[in-house]
Amino acid sequence: MKFCPNCGSPIEEAVKYCPECGADLTDAREQDPSAAPQTAAAATTPQEIPVAKKKISGLSITAFVLSLTFIFAIGGVILSIIDLAKNKNKKHGLSIAALVIGALFSLLLVIGQTSSGGDAGKDAAGTAKDAPSPVASAAVSTPSSSSAPSEAEQKAAYIRSCIEVIYKDVARAPDSFKGTNIRIEGKVIQVMESFGTTTLRVAAASNGFDDVWYVTYKRPDNEKRILEDDHIVIYGECTGIESYTTVLGAQVIIPALKAKYVEIAELSVPEYAVNILRFDIQKEKYGSSYEYTAIVEVKNTGASNLYLKNASFDIENSAGQLLQTDDFLVYSCPDILLPGEVGYLYTSYAANLDGITDTEGLVLVPQFDAEATYVVPVEYEVAETTLWDGKYGVTVTGRVFNQISDDNSYLYLTVVYFDRDGQVLGITGTSVTDLKAGKTASFEISGLSMADDFSADDVADYLVIARDSYYGF
């Protein structure tokens, strides 16, 4: 019978390792049972009995490998625990490492599954998928906020992105405007169609149809063709400048535009209301004949701009018989009215009633032509106005500024005077010549187109109109 030199346990003859402590027994000698206590006591002395080395078990290696795979980390934890409990006489470094690593990975895996599982039952809006919808039909018919915009929405957004530009600025520095979305309104003066592309020359209305643009447009098949003299509104991208050769061989360079949307505008039927504000008859100050002054209000009640032209005043008797007509001293102010705007027809000075001695029952009949127009008048800036009693009656002084890029050779300014009841007292005007672009000119307006004299104290309000006349276009 052998005894383990390390722990003193009895062992079989053929055993090479102690089943209790795992000591190597290949060199152990046989001992008498009575000597076992002595041998056991002697075994406590390290110099006499060598200590066996502990080996790493295969179970611990497997546990360590599994712990590093993240997905099977929980298996590594289980195997490491089994190894620690079963193989007490083996090295346990790998098992301990497997236990720590596997536990950490298992914890992360559980957290990840919990997080994804919480969101799995919710839709993109964060509501539970299984939760009943309070209004099922509304949920189906209401478009998602993330859905693509419709064609109409895309067009509206593009139109909003377009800006108005000054023609001369583009002509001078075309590269600065390349890629800019712009809006142009004007009249088509030439149309060329080739290979699905429509090329236009368009005279812009913003400057009296003097500024011409080179426009290219791929017209959709479902849109109407664009013809010469059409008035169109264009939304597109500025491409700088374009050159072309005229039929006479001249080279022309003008600003260019690649149109994305083109709308053909149609003028509405002219609609307006007329109201005679004043018809004053009096004797001449230095004679025996009669004279009159008149002010007629015209309001544009239609949807298009309204052009007033060929204004005159007929004087009739109570029987409707025409006694005389005057057109030389009858003015319109302004002559282009925007929708909803009010204008005036008036005598600039008192007009003579030639040969009329009986003024009883005389009737004023205003005559004028009114037509819809695409022309957009230029309104100049007026500032620093002052009302006072001058040598020739109530006088207004001030300054007018040319804020556009073009010179104005002749600009007529008009003042409309109102009393405390908002009624028109009189209208008069003056002209400013050679107003350069970006420059300011001073003006003084005096003299009234009315019969009765009044002072600045009678004027509760006044309006200075500085707008281009139609003939300026």
C-alpha positions in Angstrom: 0.0 0.0 0.0 1.3 3.4 -0.9 0.6 6.7 0.8 0.7 10.1 -0.8 3.9 11.9 0.2 2.0 15.2 0.0 -1.2 14.7 1.9 -0.7 11.2 3.4 -3.8 9.7 1.8 -3.6 6.0 1.0 -3.4 5.3 -2.7 -3.4 2.3 -5.0 -0.1 0.9 -6.3 -0.6 1.7 -10.0 -1.9 5.3 -9.4 0.5 8.0 -10.7 -1.4 10.9 -9.2 -3.0 11.4 -5.8 -6.8 11.4 -6.3 -7.1 13.8 -3.4 -4.5 16.5 -4.0 -3.3 15.6 -7.5 0.4 15.1 -6.4 2.8 13.3 -8.8 3.4 9.8 -7.3 5.8 8.4 -9.9 8.8 8.7 -7.5 6.9 7.8 -4.3 8.2 4.8 -2.3 6.2 2.3 -0.3 5.7 2.9 3.4 4.5 0.9 6.4 1.1 1.9 7.7 2.6 2.4 11.1 4.9 5.0 9.6 2.1 6.9 8.0 1.8 9.5 10.8 5.5 10.1 10.6 5.4 10.3 6.8 2.5 12.7 7.1 4.3 14.8 9.6 7.4 14.7 7.4 5.3 15.8 4.5 4.7 19.1 6.1 8.4 19.9 5.6 8.8 21.4 2.1 12.4 20.4 1.8 11.6 16.7 2.2 8.4 16.4 0.1 8.0 18.3 -3.3 4.7 20.1 -4.0 2.9 19.0 -7.2 2.0 21.7 -9.9 -1.7 22.4 -10.6 -2.8 22.1 -14.2 -5.4 24.1 -16.2 -8.5 22.1 -16.9 -10.0 21.9 -20.3 -13.3 23.1 -18.9 -11.8 26.4 -17.9 -10.3 26.9 -21.4 -13.7 26.2 -23.0 -15.4 28.7 -20.6 -12.9 31.4 -21.4 -13.4 31.0 -25.2 -17.2 31.1 -24.9 -17.0 34.2 -22.7 -15.2 36.1 -25.5 -17.9 35.4 -28.1 -20.4 37.9 -26.6 -23.4 36.0 -27.9 -22.4 32.8 -26.0 -21.0 34.6 -23.0 -23.6 33.2 -20.7 -22.4 29.7 -21.6 -18.9 30.7 -20.6 -20.2 31.9 -17.2 -22.0 28.6 -16.6 -18.9 26.5 -17.5 -16.6 28.6 -15.4 -18.8 28.1 -12.3 -18.9 24.4 -12.9 -15.1 24.3 -13.2 -14.6 26.2 -10.0 -16.9 23.9 -8.1 -15.7 20.6 -9.5 -12.0 20.9 -10.2 -10.7 22.3 -6.9 -7.2 21.0 -7.5 -6.8 22.7 -11.0 -5.7 26.2 -11.9 -8.7 28.5 -12.0 -7.3 31.8 -13.5 -9.0 31.3 -16.9 -12.3 30.3 -15.2 -12.3 33.4 -13.1 -11.5 35.6 -16.1 -14.3 33.8 -18.1 -16.7 34.4 -15.2 -16.0 38.2 -15.2 -15.9 38.7 -18.9 -18.9 36.5 -19.6 -20.9 38.2 -16.9 -20.1 41.6 -18.3 -21.1 40.7 -21.9 -24.2 38.9 -20.7 -25.3 42.1 -18.8 -24.8 44.2 -21.9 -26.7 41.8 -24.0 -29.7 41.8 -21.6 -29.7 45.6 -21.6 -29.7 45.8 -25.4 -32.5 43.3 -25.7 -34.6 45.2 -23.2 -34.1 48.5 -25.0 -34.9 47.1 -28.5 -37.8 45.2 -27.1 -39.3 48.4 -25.6 -39.3 50.1 -29.0 -40.4 47.1 -31.0 -43.9 47.6 -29.8 -44.0 51.2 -30.9 -44.4 52.8 -34.3 -42.4 55.8 -35.7 -44.5 58.2 -33.7 -43.7 56.5 -30.4 -47.2 55.0 -29.9 -47.9 51.3 -29.2 -48.6 49.3 -32.3 -51.3 47.3 -30.6 -53.0 50.4 -29.2 -56.4 51.0 -30.9 -56.6 54.2 -33.0 -59.3 56.6 -31.7 -60.2 57.5 -35.3 -59.0 54.9 -37.7 -60.2 56.6 -40.9 -58.3 59.8 -39.9 -55.1 57.9 -39.4 -55.4 56.4 -42.8 -56.3 59.6 -44.7 -53.8 62.0 -42.9 -50.5 62.1 -44.8 -47.3 61.4 -42.8 -45.2 64.4 -42.0 -42.3 62.6 -43.6 -44.1 62.0 -46.9 -42.7 63.7 -50.0 -44.4 67.0 -50.9 -46.9 67.0 -53.7 -46.2 68.7 -57.1 -48.4 71.6 -56.1 -46.5 72.1 -52.9 -43.1 71.9 -54.7 -44.3 74.5 -57.1 -45.5 76.8 -54.4 -42.2 76.5 -52.5 -40.2 77.2 -55.6 -42.3 80.3 -56.4 -41.7 81.6 -52.9 -38.0 81.2 -53.4 -38.0 83.5 -56.5 -37.1 87.2 -56.0 -37.4 90.3 -58.1 -34.1 91.6 -59.6 -33.0 94.8 -61.3 -32.3 94.2 -64.9 -29.3 96.4 -65.2 -27.7 94.8 -62.2 -27.9 91.4 -63.9 -26.6 92.8 -67.1 -23.6 94.4 -65.4 -22.6 91.5 -63.1 -24.3 88.4 -64.5 -22.0 86.0 -62.6 -23.3 87.4 -59.3 -26.8 86.3 -60.2 -26.1 82.8 -61.6 -28.1 80.2 -59.8 -30.5 82.7 -58.3 -34.2 81.9 -58.5 -36.0 85.0 -59.9 -39.4 86.1 -61.1 -40.1 88.0 -64.3 -43.4 89.4 -65.6 -43.6 90.6 -69.2 -44.7 90.4 -72.8 -43.5 87.8 -75.2 -41.9 89.4 -78.3 -40.5 86.3 -79.9 -41.1 82.6 -79.8 -38.8 79.8 -81.1 -39.6 76.1 -80.6 -37.1 73.4 -81.3 -36.5 69.8 -80.1 -38.9 70.2 -77.1 -37.4 73.5 -75.9 -39.2 76.8 -76.2 -36.9 79.8 -76.5 -38.4 83.2 -75.8 -37.5 86.9 -75.8 -39.5 88.5 -73.1 -39.8 92.3 -72.5 -40.2 92.8 -68.7 -43.1 95.0 -67.5 -41.1 96.3 -64.6 -39.4 99.0 -66.7 -42.0 99.7 -69.3 -41.2 96.7 -71.5 -37.7 98.1 -72.3 -35.7 95.3 -70.7 -35.5 92.1 -72.7 -34.7 88.7 -71.3 -33.5 85.5 -73.1 -35.7 82.6 -71.7 -35.5 78.9 -72.3 -38.3 76.6 -71.2 -39.0 72.9 -71.5 -42.8 73.1 -71.8 -44.7 70.1 -70.5 -46.9 68.4 -73.0 -50.1 69.2 -71.1 -49.5 73.0 -71.1 -50.7 75.4 -73.8 -48.2 76.8 -76.3 -46.8 80.3 -75.6 -47.4 82.8 -78.4 -46.1 86.2 -79.3 -47.8 89.1 -77.4 -48.7 86.8 -74.5 -48.3 88.3 -71.1 -46.5 85.7 -68.9 -45.1 85.3 -65.5 -41.9 83.3 -65.3 -40.2 81.6 -62.4 -36.8 80.2 -63.0 -33.1 80.3 -62.5 -30.8 83.0 -63.8 -28.1 81.7 -66.0 -26.1 84.9 -66.5 -26.2 86.3 -70.0 -26.9 84.9 -73.5 -25.8 86.2 -76.9 -27.6 85.8 -80.2 -27.3 87.2 -83.7 -30.1 89.4 -85.2 -31.3 89.0 -88.7 -29.1 92.0 -89.6 -26.1 90.3 -88.2 -25.7 92.3 -85.0 -24.5 90.5 -81.9 -26.8 91.1 -78.9 -26.1 90.1 -75.3 -28.9 90.1 -72.8 -29.6 88.5 -69.3 -30.8 84.9 -69.5 -33.2 82.8 -67.5 -33.9 79.0 -67.5 -37.6 78.9 -66.7 -39.1 76.2 -64.4 -42.7 77.5 -64.3 -44.5 79.7 -66.8 -47.9 81.1 -66.3 -49.9 82.8 -69.1 -51.7 85.8 -67.5 -55.0 87.0 -68.8 -56.4 90.5 -68.3 -59.8 90.9 -66.7 -62.5 93.1 -68.0 -62.0 96.7 -66.8 -64.2 97.5 -63.8 -64.4 100.9 -62.1 -66.6 103.3 -60.3 -66.9 107.1 -61.0 -67.8 109.8 -58.5 -67.9 113.5 -59.2 -66.4 115.2 -56.2 -66.4 118.8 -57.2 -67.9 121.0 -60.0 -67.4 124.6 -59.1 -68.6 127.5 -61.3 -67.6 131.1 -60.8 -67.0 134.3 -62.6 -63.5 135.1 -63.8 -61.6 137.3 -61.4 -60.6 139.7 -64.1 -63.6 139.5 -66.6 -67.3 138.8 -66.9 -67.2 135.3 -68.3 -67.7 132.1 -66.3 -65.1 129.4 -65.5 -65.2 126.1 -63.7 -63.0 123.6 -61.9 -63.8 120.0 -61.5 -62.5 116.9 -59.7 -63.7 113.4 -60.6 -62.8 110.2 -58.6 -62.3 106.9 -60.4 -61.8 103.7 -58.4 -60.5 100.5 -59.9 -62.9 97.8 -58.7 -61.5 95.1 -61.1 -58.7 92.6 -60.8 -56.3 94.0 -63.3 -54.3 97.3 -63.4 -56.4 100.0 -65.0 -55.1 102.6 -67.5 -57.0 105.9 -67.7 -56.6 107.8 -71.0 -58.2 110.3 -73.3 -59.9 112.2 -70.4 -62.2 115.1 -71.1 -65.0 117.0 -69.5 -68.3 117.6 -71.3 -70.5 120.5 -70.2 -74.2 119.9 -70.8 -77.4 121.8 -69.9 -80.2 120.3 -67.9 -81.7 118.9 -71.1 -78.6 116.9 -71.8 -77.5 119.1 -74.7 -73.7 119.3 -75.1 -72.5 122.9 -74.7 -68.8 122.4 -74.8 -66.1 119.9 -74.2 -62.6 120.3 -72.7 -59.7 118.0 -73.0 -56.6 120.2 -73.1 -56.6 121.0 -69.3 -58.0 117.7 -68.0 -55.4 115.4 -66.3 -55.5 112.0 -64.7 -53.6 111.3 -61.5 -52.3 108.7 -61.5 -53.2 107.3 -64.9 -52.5 103.7 -63.9 -54.5 102.4 -61.0 -53.8 99.2 -59.2 -56.8 97.0 -58.1 -58.7 98.8 -55.4 -56.8 102.1 -55.9 -58.4 105.5 -56.4 -57.3 108.0 -59.0 -58.6 111.5 -60.1 -59.5 113.3 -63.3 -59.2 117.1 -62.7 -58.7 120.5 -64.3 -55.3 121.8 -63.7 -56.6 125.4 -64.0 -60.0 126.9 -64.2 -61.5 126.3 -67.6 -63.6 128.9 -69.3 -67.2 128.4 -70.1 -67.1 130.0 -73.5 -70.3 131.8 -74.5 -72.3 130.3 -71.6 -74.1 133.0 -69.8 -76.7 130.9 -68.0 -75.0 128.5 -65.6 -78.2 127.3 -63.9 -78.5 123.5 -64.3 -75.1 122.9 -65.9 -74.0 119.3 -65.7 -70.4 117.9 -65.8 -70.0 114.6 -67.7 -66.6 113.1 -67.5 -65.4 111.2 -70.5 -62.4 108.8 -70.6 -61.2 105.5 -71.8 -60.3 102.8 -69.3 -58.4 99.6 -70.3 -56.8 96.8 -68.4 -53.0 96.8 -68.6 -50.1 94.7 -67.5 -48.0 97.7 -66.9 -46.8 98.1 -63.3 -46.0 101.7 -62.6 -42.8 102.8 -60.8 -43.5 104.6 -57.5 -40.7 107.0 -56.5 -39.8 107.7 -52.9 -40.9 111.1 -51.5 -39.6 112.5 -48.2 -39.1 115.7 -46.1 -42.4 117.2 -47.3 -43.7 120.5 -45.7 -47.1 122.2 -46.2 -47.2 126.0 -45.9 -48.9 129.2 -47.3 -46.8 130.4 -50.2 -46.9 133.4 -52.5 -49.3 131.5 -54.9 -51.4 129.8 -52.3 -51.0 126.6 -50.3 -47.5 125.1 -51.1 -45.8 121.8 -50.6 -42.1 121.3 -50.7 -40.1 118.1 -50.5 -37.6 115.8 -52.1 -38.1 112.9 -54.5 -35.6 110.0 -54.7 -35.0 107.8 -57.8 -34.4 104.4 -56.2 -34.3 102.4 -59.4 -31.4 101.8 -61.7 -32.7 103.9 -64.7 -32.7 107.6 -65.2 -36.0 109.5 -65.5 -36.1 112.4 -67.9 -39.5 113.6 -66.9 -41.5 112.9 -63.7 -44.8 114.7 -62.9 -45.6 115.0 -59.2 -49.1 115.6 -57.9 -50.5 116.8 -54.6 -54.0 116.0 -53.4 -55.3 118.1 -50.5 -58.0 116.8 -48.1 -60.1 118.6 -45.5 -61.0 117.4 -42.1 -63.9 115.3 -43.4 -61.6 113.5 -45.9 -63.1 115.4 -48.9 -60.8 116.5 -51.7 -60.1 120.2 -51.6 -58.0 120.5 -54.7 -55.2 119.0 -56.8 -52.1 120.5 -58.4 -48.7 119.4 -59.5 -45.3 120.1 -60.9 -42.6 118.4 -62.9 -39.1 117.2 -62.1 -36.7 116.7 -65.1 -33.6 114.7 -65.5 -33.8 112.6 -62.3 -30.8 110.4 -62.4 -30.7 106.9 -61.0 -29.8 106.9 -57.3 -30.2 110.7 -57.1 -32.5 113.0 -55.2 -34.3 116.2 -56.5 -36.1 118.9 -54.6 -39.6 120.1 -55.6 -42.1 122.9 -54.8 -45.8 122.6 -55.7 -48.2 125.5 -55.5 -51.5 126.7 -57.1 -54.8 124.9 -56.7 -57.3 123.6 -59.2 -60.3 125.0 -57.2 -62.4 128.1 -57.1 -62.4 129.0 -53.5 -59.2 130.2 -51.8 -58.1 128.4 -48.7 -55.0 128.3 -46.5 -52.8 125.7 -45.1 -55.0 125.6 -42.0 -57.8 124.2 -44.0 -55.8 121.2 -45.1 -56.0 118.3 -42.7 -54.0 115.9 -44.9 -52.3 115.7 -48.3 -50.9 113.0 -50.5 -47.9 113.4 -52.8 -48.0 111.1 -55.8 -44.7 110.5 -57.6 -45.5 107.9 -60.2 -44.5 107.4 -63.8 -47.2 108.2 -66.3 -48.2 105.6 -68.9 -46.6 107.5 -71.8 -43.3 107.1 -70.0 -43.6 103.3 -70.7 
